[in-house]
C-alpha cells in the first residue's frame, strides 16, 4: 500500500487509500510516496496534460488545464508520511503575445463572479510560475460586474472604449514594462481654396464664447485606423458637402493638456475642391460659405491670434509657391510588412507643382 520512487523521473501508483480523501477536493490525479524520500526538489513542477479542456462554468466557459506536481504530508496509523500529488490548475483561456505576455480571451470568461475570482487567482499564479510578464484582460460591457474582482486581484485600468474596459497586470517583481494608453488625439483642419481665391469656411454651432462669429476652416478628428489625408477629406465633406482632393500637409501644431490631460496633434492640410455646392451639416455647423481670402485674413480674431495668423501666412506662401508642404507617399516597411503613409517634401519631384527654393 505504498508508492515507490524508482528514479527522479518515474513514479509508480499503487492502491493508495489517500486518493479517496476529501482533503484534496480539487485533485483528480495524485501520487503518494513513502515518508523516506526527500521531495522538495520536485515542488512546483508543471506537467502539461494531453487531454481535452474541461468545462468549469455554468455558462460553458472553457479552461485550459495543466497539472502542477505538489507536496502533501499526512499521518497514517500514527506514522508520518509525505508524498506528491498532481493538482489540476484551471487556467483562463488565453494566448501568448509576442512579448512574453498573456492575452485573456474575453469570449470565454466565466459569467459567475465567484468562479471568475477563483480561476483568475489560480491563473495568475500559474502564469507567474511559467515566467510570463504582462497580462491583458479585456472585459466587455456585459461582464462589467467582473471589474471589481479584477481590481481586487491587482489589475489596473489601461483604457476604455465604448464596448469594453482593458485592464493589465504585471507579473514580475521588476518595474512594469507594459506600454501606456494612447497619449495623443489627432485633429485635422482643411484649407480649401478655389480658383476664385475663395476659402471654404464654416461657423460652428457649438464653440467657445471667445470664438463667437469666427469664420474658420473645417476641422475634426481622425478616426481609428484612418489616414490623415483621407480623414480631412471626410471631415470637409461631412461639414460642408464639398468634395475635395488632398494636396499636402502644410503644418502641424503640437499642444498638451488639451482634453482629459491628453496631448493634441493638429494637422493643417491644403485641399483642392472638386465641387462647389455647399450642403451644411445641421448637427455641428451653423453656416458655411466660400469667403474671399482677403476677407478671411482680415477677421479680427485671425489677426489677433499668432497661431491662426502664422497658419494663414504659410498657406498664402504655399499658394505663391514660396513654400512646400508635405505630400503623402504610401510605402511598405520590411520591419512589419504593413502599408504606411510617409509625409515628406517633394521639391525635386517632377510631378510636384511646388517650386519653392
MARKOLKOL-877466 format. One record per residue (C-alpha): residue in one letter; x, y, z. Coordinates in pm, whole numbers, plus 50000, padded with zeros to 5 digits. Each point is the difference from the previous one (the first is absolute). Layout:
{resn: a x: X y: Y z: Z}
...
***
This chain:
{resn: x x: 50000 y: 50000 z: 50000}
{resn: x x: 50272 y: 50244 z: 49907}
{resn: x x: 50156 y: 50169 z: 49701}
{resn: x x: 50365 y: 49951 z: 49929}
{resn: x x: 50229 y: 50258 z: 49845}
{resn: x x: 50197 y: 49803 z: 49740}
{resn: x x: 50201 y: 50299 z: 49872}
{resn: x x: 49968 y: 50379 z: 49974}
{resn: x x: 49787 y: 49976 z: 49687}
{resn: x x: 49772 y: 49703 z: 50073}
{resn: x x: 49714 y: 49963 z: 50247}
{resn: x x: 49791 y: 49685 z: 50049}
{resn: x x: 49646 y: 50016 z: 50131}
{resn: x x: 49862 y: 49733 z: 50235}
{resn: x x: 49665 y: 49951 z: 50164}
{resn: x x: 50043 y: 50287 z: 50244}
{resn: x x: 49690 y: 50078 z: 50208}
{resn: x x: 50103 y: 50361 z: 50041}
{resn: x x: 49877 y: 50063 z: 49647}
{resn: x x: 49645 y: 49975 z: 50137}
{resn: x x: 50061 y: 50262 z: 50265}
{resn: x x: 49775 y: 50308 z: 49990}
{resn: x x: 50295 y: 50216 z: 50107}
{resn: x x: 50104 y: 50033 z: 49637}
{resn: x x: 49673 y: 50120 z: 49853}
{resn: x x: 50143 y: 50148 z: 49683}
{resn: x x: 50237 y: 49712 z: 49930}
{resn: x x: 49913 y: 49750 z: 49728}
{resn: x x: 50333 y: 49817 z: 49972}
{resn: x x: 50240 y: 49942 z: 50290}
{resn: x x: 50330 y: 49824 z: 50067}
{resn: x x: 50075 y: 49876 z: 50356}
{resn: x x: 50355 y: 49947 z: 50121}
{resn: x x: 50147 y: 49848 z: 50317}
{resn: x x: 50134 y: 50237 z: 50259}
{resn: x x: 50361 y: 49895 z: 49941}
{resn: x x: 50047 y: 50202 z: 49681}
{resn: x x: 50102 y: 50365 z: 49976}
{resn: x x: 49753 y: 50173 z: 49778}
{resn: x x: 50081 y: 50373 z: 50013}
{resn: x x: 50182 y: 49989 z: 49666}
{resn: x x: 49677 y: 49903 z: 49825}
{resn: x x: 49774 y: 50270 z: 50141}
{resn: x x: 49825 y: 50218 z: 49747}
{resn: x x: 50092 y: 49798 z: 49690}
{resn: x x: 49748 y: 50065 z: 49723}
{resn: x x: 49878 y: 49704 z: 49796}
{resn: x x: 49795 y: 50071 z: 49690}
{resn: x x: 49709 y: 49764 z: 49948}
{resn: x x: 49925 y: 49874 z: 49652}
{resn: x x: 49623 y: 49988 z: 50032}
{resn: x x: 49706 y: 50212 z: 49905}
{resn: x x: 49907 y: 50312 z: 50197}
{resn: x x: 49743 y: 49971 z: 50275}
{resn: x x: 49690 y: 50207 z: 50059}
{resn: x x: 49987 y: 50169 z: 50337}
{resn: x x: 49731 y: 50265 z: 49963}
{resn: x x: 49625 y: 49984 z: 49964}
{resn: x x: 50035 y: 50235 z: 49703}
{resn: x x: 50217 y: 49739 z: 49823}
{resn: x x: 50318 y: 50205 z: 50033}
{resn: x x: 50298 y: 49784 z: 49916}
{resn: x x: 50331 y: 49979 z: 50185}
{resn: x x: 50335 y: 49873 z: 49891}
{resn: x x: 50125 y: 49757 z: 50262}
{resn: x x: 50350 y: 49909 z: 50119}
{resn: x x: 50112 y: 49794 z: 50293}
{resn: x x: 50238 y: 50120 z: 50269}
{resn: x x: 50202 y: 49740 z: 50192}
{resn: x x: 49971 y: 50106 z: 50364}
{resn: x x: 50083 y: 49862 z: 50346}
{resn: x x: 49773 y: 49873 z: 50275}
{resn: x x: 50058 y: 49861 z: 50346}
{resn: x x: 49778 y: 49765 z: 50196}
{resn: x x: 49982 y: 49758 z: 50290}
{resn: x x: 49886 y: 49640 z: 49959}
{resn: x x: 49972 y: 49764 z: 50300}
{resn: x x: 50205 y: 50243 z: 50206}
{resn: x x: 50283 y: 50013 z: 49750}
{resn: x x: 50103 y: 50313 z: 49811}
{resn: x x: 50010 y: 49983 z: 49624}
{resn: x x: 50052 y: 50241 z: 49717}
{resn: x x: 49942 y: 49987 z: 49631}
{resn: x x: 49924 y: 50166 z: 49674}
{resn: x x: 49670 y: 50056 z: 49828}
{resn: x x: 49891 y: 50144 z: 49671}
{resn: x x: 49777 y: 50303 z: 50048}
{resn: x x: 49773 y: 50123 z: 49722}
{resn: x x: 50069 y: 50363 z: 49909}
{resn: x x: 49697 y: 50162 z: 49839}
{resn: x x: 50141 y: 50276 z: 49779}
{resn: x x: 49802 y: 50264 z: 49812}
{resn: x x: 49992 y: 49952 z: 49626}
{resn: x x: 50282 y: 50220 z: 49868}
{resn: x x: 50271 y: 50032 z: 49739}
{resn: x x: 50361 y: 50117 z: 50012}
{resn: x x: 50098 y: 50333 z: 49851}
{resn: x x: 50332 y: 50068 z: 49828}
{resn: x x: 50146 y: 50169 z: 50308}
{resn: x x: 49965 y: 49712 z: 50245}
{resn: x x: 49663 y: 50115 z: 50126}
{resn: x x: 49651 y: 49856 z: 50023}
{resn: x x: 49686 y: 50104 z: 49807}
{resn: x x: 49691 y: 49866 z: 50179}
{resn: x x: 49718 y: 49900 z: 49767}
{resn: x x: 49703 y: 50224 z: 50094}
{resn: x x: 49751 y: 49773 z: 49823}
{resn: x x: 50053 y: 49708 z: 50242}
{resn: x x: 50012 y: 50187 z: 50332}
{resn: x x: 49792 y: 49834 z: 50274}
{resn: x x: 49668 y: 50174 z: 50052}
{resn: x x: 49990 y: 49903 z: 50367}
{resn: x x: 50198 y: 50260 z: 50204}
{resn: x x: 50101 y: 49747 z: 50267}
{resn: x x: 50137 y: 49757 z: 49745}
{resn: x x: 50176 y: 50286 z: 49818}
{resn: x x: 50170 y: 50112 z: 50324}
{resn: x x: 50125 y: 49651 z: 50076}
{resn: x x: 50122 y: 49918 z: 49650}
{resn: x x: 50158 y: 50345 z: 49950}
{resn: x x: 50201 y: 49962 z: 50320}
{resn: x x: 50116 y: 49653 z: 49899}
{resn: x x: 50081 y: 50116 z: 49646}
{resn: x x: 50221 y: 50284 z: 50125}
{resn: x x: 50197 y: 49761 z: 50220}
{resn: x x: 50036 y: 49756 z: 49713}
{resn: x x: 50116 y: 50264 z: 49749}
{resn: x x: 50248 y: 50146 z: 50249}
{resn: x x: 50149 y: 49654 z: 50056}
{resn: x x: 50039 y: 49966 z: 49623}
{resn: x x: 50193 y: 50329 z: 49981}
{resn: x x: 49734 y: 50201 z: 49821}
{resn: x x: 50003 y: 50379 z: 50024}
{resn: x x: 49707 y: 50228 z: 49919}
{resn: x x: 49641 y: 49877 z: 50013}
{resn: x x: 49733 y: 50175 z: 49789}
{resn: x x: 49639 y: 49960 z: 50113}
{resn: x x: 49730 y: 50139 z: 49770}
{resn: x x: 49663 y: 50020 z: 50176}
{resn: x x: 49696 y: 50059 z: 49775}
{resn: x x: 49723 y: 50227 z: 50129}
{resn: x x: 49773 y: 49701 z: 50061}
{resn: x x: 50256 y: 49862 z: 50249}
{resn: x x: 50065 y: 50324 z: 50187}
{resn: x x: 49915 y: 49828 z: 50330}
{resn: x x: 50339 y: 49826 z: 49974}
{resn: x x: 50189 y: 50333 z: 50020}
{resn: x x: 50006 y: 50026 z: 50384}
{resn: x x: 50130 y: 49643 z: 50020}
{resn: x x: 50286 y: 50073 z: 49762}
{resn: x x: 50084 y: 50319 z: 50191}
{resn: x x: 50011 y: 49806 z: 50327}
{resn: x x: 50247 y: 49756 z: 49844}
{resn: x x: 50229 y: 50289 z: 49903}
{resn: x x: 49896 y: 50085 z: 49644}
{resn: x x: 50021 y: 50364 z: 49892}
{resn: x x: 49797 y: 50197 z: 49747}
{resn: x x: 50177 y: 50052 z: 49668}
{resn: x x: 49737 y: 50149 z: 49770}
{resn: x x: 49630 y: 49985 z: 49921}
{resn: x x: 49800 y: 50010 z: 49679}
{resn: x x: 49626 y: 50007 z: 49939}
{resn: x x: 49965 y: 49622 z: 50032}
{resn: x x: 50272 y: 49888 z: 50240}
{resn: x x: 50251 y: 50077 z: 50275}
{resn: x x: 50361 y: 49887 z: 49961}
{resn: x x: 50189 y: 49909 z: 50317}
{resn: x x: 50359 y: 49890 z: 50056}
{resn: x x: 50205 y: 49809 z: 50257}
{resn: x x: 50381 y: 49991 z: 50015}
{resn: x x: 50119 y: 49664 z: 50135}
{resn: x x: 50379 y: 50046 z: 50056}
{resn: x x: 50133 y: 50181 z: 50306}
{resn: x x: 50200 y: 50244 z: 49787}
{resn: x x: 49852 y: 50330 z: 49870}
{resn: x x: 49705 y: 49972 z: 49763}
{resn: x x: 50095 y: 50018 z: 49631}
{resn: x x: 49651 y: 50000 z: 49851}
{resn: x x: 49933 y: 50291 z: 49762}
{resn: x x: 49776 y: 50279 z: 50127}
{resn: x x: 49669 y: 50094 z: 49847}
{resn: x x: 49997 y: 50224 z: 49692}
{resn: x x: 50134 y: 50342 z: 50096}
{resn: x x: 49875 y: 50209 z: 49706}
{resn: x x: 49691 y: 50086 z: 49803}
{resn: x x: 50040 y: 50097 z: 49633}
{resn: x x: 49809 y: 50289 z: 49846}
{resn: x x: 49994 y: 50135 z: 49644}
{resn: x x: 49905 y: 50326 z: 49836}
{resn: x x: 49931 y: 50050 z: 49629}
{resn: x x: 50115 y: 50314 z: 49816}
{resn: x x: 49787 y: 49973 z: 49685}
{resn: x x: 50045 y: 50276 z: 49742}
{resn: x x: 49842 y: 50017 z: 49655}
{resn: x x: 50116 y: 50162 z: 49674}
{resn: x x: 49818 y: 50322 z: 50100}
{resn: x x: 50231 y: 50038 z: 50299}
{resn: x x: 49714 y: 49919 z: 50237}
{resn: x x: 50044 y: 49797 z: 50318}
{resn: x x: 49745 y: 49747 z: 50122}
{resn: x x: 49904 y: 50112 z: 50352}
{resn: x x: 49752 y: 49897 z: 50269}
{resn: x x: 49844 y: 50128 z: 50321}
{resn: x x: 49946 y: 49729 z: 50261}
{resn: x x: 49681 y: 49964 z: 50203}
{resn: x x: 50190 y: 49919 z: 50315}
{resn: x x: 50312 y: 50206 z: 50064}
{resn: x x: 50170 y: 50194 z: 50278}
{resn: x x: 49860 y: 50350 z: 50062}
{resn: x x: 50337 y: 50149 z: 49902}
{resn: x x: 49958 y: 49855 z: 49651}
{resn: x x: 49646 y: 50126 z: 49946}
{resn: x x: 49952 y: 50131 z: 49647}
{resn: x x: 50324 y: 49851 z: 49869}
{resn: x x: 50004 y: 49857 z: 49650}
{resn: x x: 50253 y: 49716 z: 50014}
{resn: x x: 50124 y: 49715 z: 49787}
{resn: x x: 49822 y: 49661 z: 50042}
{resn: x x: 50159 y: 49789 z: 50275}
{resn: x x: 49950 y: 49664 z: 50168}
{resn: x x: 50162 y: 49690 z: 50146}
{resn: x x: 50157 y: 49703 z: 49827}
{resn: x x: 49814 y: 49674 z: 50059}
{resn: x x: 50160 y: 49675 z: 50108}
{resn: x x: 50198 y: 49839 z: 49714}
{resn: x x: 49941 y: 50308 z: 49781}
{resn: x x: 50269 y: 50181 z: 49803}
{resn: x x: 50061 y: 50373 z: 50039}
{resn: x x: 49955 y: 50061 z: 49629}
{resn: x x: 49669 y: 49810 z: 49985}
{resn: x x: 49875 y: 50124 z: 50336}
{resn: x x: 50012 y: 50369 z: 49904}
{resn: x x: 49822 y: 49930 z: 49670}
{resn: x x: 49727 y: 49822 z: 50198}
{resn: x x: 49969 y: 50283 z: 50255}
{resn: x x: 49963 y: 50269 z: 49731}
{resn: x x: 49739 y: 49791 z: 49821}
{resn: x x: 49801 y: 49937 z: 50320}
{resn: x x: 49997 y: 50365 z: 50111}
{resn: x x: 49952 y: 50178 z: 49668}
{resn: x x: 49904 y: 49743 z: 49736}
{resn: x x: 50302 y: 50104 z: 49790}
{resn: x x: 50205 y: 49727 z: 49832}
{resn: x x: 50375 y: 50063 z: 50017}
{resn: x x: 50337 y: 49856 z: 49909}
{resn: x x: 50285 y: 49994 z: 50250}
{resn: x x: 50309 y: 50194 z: 49888}
{resn: x x: 50243 y: 50037 z: 50292}
{resn: x x: 50042 y: 50032 z: 50374}
{resn: x x: 50089 y: 50367 z: 50038}
{resn: x x: 50093 y: 49999 z: 50369}
{resn: x x: 49909 y: 49834 z: 50327}
{resn: x x: 49958 y: 50119 z: 50355}
{resn: x x: 50095 y: 49803 z: 50313}
{resn: x x: 49822 y: 50101 z: 50325}
{resn: x x: 49966 y: 49837 z: 50342}
{resn: x x: 49727 y: 49959 z: 50263}
{resn: x x: 49735 y: 50071 z: 49737}
{resn: x x: 49734 y: 49744 z: 50092}
{resn: x x: 50000 y: 49770 z: 50304}
{resn: x x: 50372 y: 50069 z: 50049}
{resn: x x: 50077 y: 49866 z: 49652}
{resn: x x: 50229 y: 50167 z: 49748}
{resn: x x: 49876 y: 50116 z: 49661}
{resn: x x: 50147 y: 49985 z: 49650}
{resn: x x: 49818 y: 50226 z: 49753}
{resn: x x: 50085 y: 49974 z: 49628}
{resn: x x: 49914 y: 50289 z: 49765}
{resn: x x: 49946 y: 49859 z: 49650}
{resn: x x: 49975 y: 50168 z: 49661}
{resn: x x: 49709 y: 49862 z: 49796}
{resn: x x: 49886 y: 50051 z: 49643}
{resn: x x: 49619 y: 50032 z: 49958}
{resn: x x: 49831 y: 49760 z: 49760}
{resn: x x: 49649 y: 50146 z: 50040}
{resn: x x: 49847 y: 50338 z: 50086}
{resn: x x: 49650 y: 49945 z: 50143}
{resn: x x: 49991 y: 50026 z: 50380}
{resn: x x: 49774 y: 49774 z: 50211}
{resn: x x: 50034 y: 50085 z: 50369}
{resn: x x: 50005 y: 49734 z: 50272}
{resn: x x: 49721 y: 50120 z: 50232}
{resn: x x: 50133 y: 49808 z: 50301}
{resn: x x: 50336 y: 50176 z: 50030}
{resn: x x: 50005 y: 50295 z: 49761}
{resn: x x: 49805 y: 50325 z: 50026}
{resn: x x: 50099 y: 50127 z: 49655}
{resn: x x: 50254 y: 49944 z: 49722}
{resn: x x: 50101 y: 50205 z: 49697}
{resn: x x: 50274 y: 50092 z: 49758}
{resn: x x: 50174 y: 50313 z: 50135}
{resn: x x: 50253 y: 50214 z: 49810}
{resn: x x: 50348 y: 49930 z: 50137}
{resn: x x: 50058 y: 50369 z: 50078}
{resn: x x: 49687 y: 50024 z: 50217}
{resn: x x: 50085 y: 49674 z: 50173}
{resn: x x: 50342 y: 50137 z: 50098}
{resn: x x: 49858 y: 50332 z: 50115}
{resn: x x: 49784 y: 49847 z: 50272}
{resn: x x: 50099 y: 50154 z: 50337}
{resn: x x: 50030 y: 49661 z: 50167}
{resn: x x: 50239 y: 49880 z: 49730}
{resn: x x: 50214 y: 50315 z: 50021}
{resn: x x: 50012 y: 49990 z: 50381}
{resn: x x: 50109 y: 49638 z: 50032}
{resn: x x: 50362 y: 49919 z: 49916}
{resn: x x: 49923 y: 49631 z: 49936}
{resn: x x: 49714 y: 50070 z: 49756}
{resn: x x: 50199 y: 50272 z: 49829}
{resn: x x: 50308 y: 49783 z: 49951}
{resn: x x: 49792 y: 49720 z: 49849}
{resn: x x: 49843 y: 50244 z: 49753}
{resn: x x: 50344 y: 50141 z: 49914}
{resn: x x: 50124 y: 49649 z: 49924}
{resn: x x: 49700 y: 49922 z: 49779}
{resn: x x: 50040 y: 50328 z: 49808}
{resn: x x: 50370 y: 49925 z: 49951}
{resn: x x: 49908 y: 49658 z: 49864}
{resn: x x: 49756 y: 50156 z: 49751}
{resn: x x: 50282 y: 50229 z: 49883}
{resn: x x: 50231 y: 49698 z: 49967}
{resn: x x: 50233 y: 50143 z: 50262}
{resn: x x: 49943 y: 49707 z: 50234}
{resn: x x: 49960 y: 49626 z: 49959}
{resn: x x: 49800 y: 49778 z: 50229}
{resn: x x: 50017 y: 49625 z: 50057}
{resn: x x: 49836 y: 49777 z: 49744}
{resn: x x: 49898 y: 49645 z: 50082}
{resn: x x: 50177 y: 49689 z: 49871}
{resn: x x: 49886 y: 49651 z: 50091}
{resn: x x: 50277 y: 49749 z: 50056}
{resn: x x: 50037 y: 49650 z: 50141}
{resn: x x: 50260 y: 49953 z: 50273}
{resn: x x: 50191 y: 49672 z: 50021}
{resn: x x: 49997 y: 50030 z: 50380}
{resn: x x: 49629 y: 49923 z: 50029}
{resn: x x: 49888 y: 49936 z: 49642}
{resn: x x: 49724 y: 50260 z: 50033}
{resn: x x: 49901 y: 50286 z: 49774}
{resn: x x: 50084 y: 50336 z: 50160}
{resn: x x: 49958 y: 50363 z: 49900}
{resn: x x: 50319 y: 50205 z: 49995}
{resn: x x: 49965 y: 50378 z: 49968}
{resn: x x: 50296 y: 50189 z: 49857}
{resn: x x: 50101 y: 50292 z: 49782}
{resn: x x: 50011 y: 49929 z: 49625}
{resn: x x: 50174 y: 50310 z: 49860}
{resn: x x: 50207 y: 49788 z: 49761}
{resn: x x: 49702 y: 49795 z: 49884}
{resn: x x: 49922 y: 50081 z: 49638}
{resn: x x: 49630 y: 49939 z: 50069}
{resn: x x: 49988 y: 50254 z: 50281}
{resn: x x: 49855 y: 50347 z: 49935}
{resn: x x: 50206 y: 50146 z: 50285}
{resn: x x: 50288 y: 50218 z: 49879}
{resn: x x: 50138 y: 50133 z: 50328}
{resn: x x: 50375 y: 50048 z: 50020}
***
